[in-house]
Amino acid sequence: MDRRQQKTRQAIFNAFSSLLERKSFGNITVQEIIDEANVGRSTFYAHFETKDSLLKAMCTDIFQHVFSDDLGRESSHDFSHVGHDFEKEITHILYHLSDNRKNLKGLLSCDSGETFMGYFKGYLQEMFPSFIKKLHNASPPEYVLSMTICIFAETVRWWLAEHNEYTPEQIASYFMEYIS
């Protein structure tokens, strides 16, 4: 993608995010996104087939960064000195989600919430299996994996929607305590 295309895509993402702060996903129209982004209809459709594909692309962009293997120094946190410790990886994810809280709260509070959670759980499905192997649990591993993903996803939903007074470290600690 050239710079012009990247700028246009970012303008569409920003417009969509801005609209999500004010309206639910289901009540946002493509025309509103186009107007807010100041792009033409054909430009929007050159980047995204539908409003749903825009949602998926936004989730993918967020999650590719959130679930990066590189736990580095960032503006809100620094995990560059930490190895692959599961609680630290969870905390790292929570910091990124907190940094994107404004967008995510809009996504979670409406009809797009289940779509978002489906994408989120898909990424967790890739990350959690290596940790699940370390748990000493008599239940079938697939069951433990499924329950752990659901618990974490619902913890994130609860935290982002209603309880932002808790830090990422506190939420990670609560989650680890619960699954241990």
N, C-alpha and C positions, 0 to 999 in steps of 0.2 A: 504494500500500500504506500503510495507516495504521500508527501506531507499534506498536500491539499485534501486528499481523501481522509487522512488521519484527523485533520482539523474539522472536517465536515462530520465525521463519525463522532468526534468528541463533542461537537456542538449539539448533535442529536442526543447523545447520552446526557449532556448537561440539561438540555431542555426537558427530557423525559424525567430526570431526577427532580428538577424544579417542579414539574407538574405533580409528581408523586408526593411531594411535600404538602400539596394543597388538595389533591383529589385522589380517589381510589383508582386503581389500575383500570377497572371495568368502565369507569366514567371518563377516561382519557381517550380522546380520538386522535387518529393519525393527523388530522388537520390541525389540532391544537399543538401537537409535537412539531409539525412543520412550521407553524406560525412562531412558536417559541424559539425554535432553532434558526429561524430566518433562512430556510432552505426551500427549494421547490419540491413538489410532490414526486417528480421523477428522480430527484436526487435522493430523497428518503428511500424510495423503492429500489434504487440502485444499491443501497447499503443493506436494506432489510426488507424481506418479503411481506412481513406483517408486524403488527405491534407485539405479538407474541414472540416473534423472532428477535425483535429488539430486546425484549425482556430476557430471553435466553442469552443473547450476546452480552448483555450487561452482567448477568450472573456469571457467565464464563470469564469475562474480564476480571471481575472481582475475585472469583475463586482461583484463577490461575495465579494471581499474586498471593492471595491468602494461603494457598496450599503449596507454595514454592518450597522446594527442598533447601533453599538458601535462607537460613535463619540469620539475617544480617542486621546491621544497624539501620534504623529507620527513624523518622522524626519523632514518633511517639514511644519507641521502645528500642532496646538493643539486646538481641539474643546471639550476637556474633561469637561470643565466647562460650556458648553452651553447645554441648554435643547433642545427640539425638535422644533426649530425655522426653518421654511422652507428655508429662505434665507441662514442660516448657514448650513443647510443640503446640499443645492445646492453648496455652497462654498466648503464644504468638498468634494463633488463629483468632483468638478473642480480641487481641489488640487491633488486628486488621478489621474485624467486624465492627468494633467500636469506632474505628476511624471512618467507617462507611455507614455508621448508625443512621444518619439522616436518610440515605437512600434505602437502607434495609428496613427501617421502621415503616416507610411507605409501602414497600413491597410486602411486608409481613402483615400489615393491617387490613388487607383487602383480599379480593379474590385471586390475586397473584401469589398469595402466601403459600399455597400448596404447591404451586409450580416452583417457586423459589426453594421450598423445603425439599422437593424432589431432587433438584439439581444439587443442593447442599449435601443431602444424604448420599448421592452418587459419589461425590468427592470423598466423603468420610469412608465410604465403602472401600476406597483405594488405600486410605491412610491407616485405618484401624486394625486390619488383620495381623500385622506384625506385633502389635501390642497385645491383642487378644490371646495370642499364643503364650504370653508370659503370665497370664492370669491363672491362678490355681482354682479352677472351677470344674465341677463334675458334670455340668450341663454340656450339651453338644456345642462345639465351637461356632457353628452357624447361628445357633440361638443366641449365644453370648454376644456375637458380633452384631446381630440385628438389634438386640436390646440395648447394647452400648451406643450404637448409632442413634437410636430413637431417643434415648435419655439425653445424649449430648445435644441433638437437634432441638429437642423441646426445652432444654436448659437455655440454649441460645435464644429461642423464641421468647421465653419468659423474660430473660435478661434484657434483650433489646426493646421489647415492648413496654415493660413496666418497671424495671428495676435497675436503672442505670447508675444508682448510687453505689453499686458494687463494682470493684475493680476487676480487670481481667484475671489478676492473680487470685482474688477471692473466688470468682466463679470457677476457675480451674481447680482450685483446692476443694470446693464443694463437690464438683463432679468426680474428682479422683477419690474423695472420701466415700461417695455413694457407690462407686463401682468396685472399690477394693474389698 
